[in-house]
Amino acid sequence: MAERLYLNGQTVVDRVLSAVVKPGDLVVDCTAGNGHDTLTLARLVGPRGRVVALDIQPEALASTRERLKEQPYGGNVELHQMDHQDLEELDLSGARAFVFNLGYLPGGDKLRTTRADTTMRALQSCLDRVVSGGVVTLMVYPGHGEGTREHWALSTFVKELDQNQFDVVRMDFPNRKNHSPYPLIIQKL
Ligand SMILES: C[S@@+](CC[C@H](N)C(=O)[O-])C[C@H]1O[C@@H](n2cnc3c(N)ncnc32)[C@H](O)[C@@H]1O
C-alpha cells in the first residue's frame, strides 16, 4: 500500500509555507499560541530572517518562548503581546507570509478565542501588507460558536476578493462527518 499522505489542513499549510518562504524573509505569526507555527517559520527564514509573533495571552507567548528555547532554529524571533487587529502598529510591510491558526489556545481558556470581527480586520491589514507572491494562511475551526462565525465571515469576504489580485484556495473534507478544521490560503499576485 502506498504511504499515507496525512492530508490534514496543517500539513497543507506547512507545505505552502515551505514553498513560499525563503531564507532572510520577514514573516508574521498572527496567533502564536504554543509556538508550533512560530518555530516552523523561524526554521524557514533562518538566521538572516525575521519572525514577528503575536498573541493576546501572556501564557501563549511564554509557551512559544519555551518551545523556541528547546529547539534549535537560529532565527530572529520577536514576540509581542498584542491583538492582531492592531498589527498596523508594527512595521510589517514586505512580509512574505502571515499565518493564522484560529480558535483558542489548546489546553487554555476557550473563551479567549479569535473573533470574527477582529480576525477580519487583521486579515485586511495582512492583505494590504503582504508582498506580491506572498501568502496569508488561515487554519479555520468551524466546529465551535465563534469559529462558525469566523467561517462565514471569511467565506463571504474571500468570494469578493479580486481574482486579478489574489488567488484563494480553500480545502474541503467532504467525507468527514464533523466540522473539520480546514486551511484557507490567499496568495497576492
Ligand atoms: C489555536 S491557537 C494558535 C496555535 C499556534 N499557532 C500554535 O502553533 O501552537 C490560537 C491563539 O490565538 C490567540 N488569539 C486569540 N485572539 C487573538 C487576537 N485577537 N490577536 C492575537 N492572538 C489572538 C489565542 O490566545 C491563542 O493562543
The ligand as an SDF file (V2000), in Angstrom:
LIG
                    3D

 27 29  0  0  0  0  0  0  0  0999 V2000
   -5.2250   27.8220   18.0620 C   0  0  0  0  0  0  0  0  0  0  0  0
   -4.2010   28.8660   18.9940 S   0  0  0  0  0  0  0  0  0  0  0  0
   -2.7750   29.0500   17.9690 C   0  0  0  0  0  0  0  0  0  0  0  0
   -1.8820   27.8400   17.8980 C   0  0  0  0  0  0  0  0  0  0  0  0
   -0.4750   28.1610   17.4390 C   0  0  0  0  0  0  0  0  0  0  0  0
   -0.3980   28.6760   16.1060 N   0  0  0  0  0  0  0  0  0  0  0  0
    0.4960   27.0180   17.6180 C   0  0  0  0  0  0  0  0  0  0  0  0
    1.2680   26.7200   16.6980 O   0  0  0  0  0  0  0  0  0  0  0  0
    0.5280   26.4620   18.7100 O   0  0  0  0  0  0  0  0  0  0  0  0
   -4.9670   30.4630   18.8260 C   0  0  0  0  0  0  0  0  0  0  0  0
   -4.2500   31.5610   19.5690 C   0  0  0  0  0  0  0  0  0  0  0  0
   -4.7860   32.8120   19.1300 O   0  0  0  0  0  0  0  0  0  0  0  0
   -4.6950   33.7080   20.2060 C   0  0  0  0  0  0  0  0  0  0  0  0
   -5.5790   34.8400   19.9580 N   0  0  0  0  0  0  0  0  0  0  0  0
   -6.9270   34.9080   20.1380 C   0  0  0  0  0  0  0  0  0  0  0  0
   -7.3840   36.1060   19.7490 N   0  0  0  0  0  0  0  0  0  0  0  0
   -6.3120   36.8250   19.3210 C   0  0  0  0  0  0  0  0  0  0  0  0
   -6.1400   38.1410   18.8210 C   0  0  0  0  0  0  0  0  0  0  0  0
   -7.1910   38.9490   18.6450 N   0  0  0  0  0  0  0  0  0  0  0  0
   -4.9000   38.5610   18.4990 N   0  0  0  0  0  0  0  0  0  0  0  0
   -3.8310   37.7310   18.6570 C   0  0  0  0  0  0  0  0  0  0  0  0
   -3.9250   36.4590   19.1340 N   0  0  0  0  0  0  0  0  0  0  0  0
   -5.1530   36.0150   19.4520 C   0  0  0  0  0  0  0  0  0  0  0  0
   -5.0840   32.8670   21.4100 C   0  0  0  0  0  0  0  0  0  0  0  0
   -4.6200   33.4580   22.5970 O   0  0  0  0  0  0  0  0  0  0  0  0
   -4.4260   31.5230   21.0820 C   0  0  0  0  0  0  0  0  0  0  0  0
   -3.1740   31.4160   21.7030 O   0  0  0  0  0  0  0  0  0  0  0  0
  1  2  1  0
  2  3  1  0
  2 10  1  0
  3  4  1  0
  4  5  1  0
  5  6  1  0
  5  7  1  0
  7  8  2  0
  7  9  1  0
 10 11  1  0
 11 12  1  0
 11 26  1  0
 12 13  1  0
 13 14  1  0
 13 24  1  0
 14 15  1  0
 14 23  1  0
 15 16  2  0
 16 17  1  0
 17 18  1  0
 17 23  2  0
 18 19  1  0
 18 20  2  0
 20 21  1  0
 21 22  2  0
 22 23  1  0
 24 25  1  0
 24 26  1  0
 26 27  1  0
M  CHG  2   2   1   9  -1
M  END
$$$$
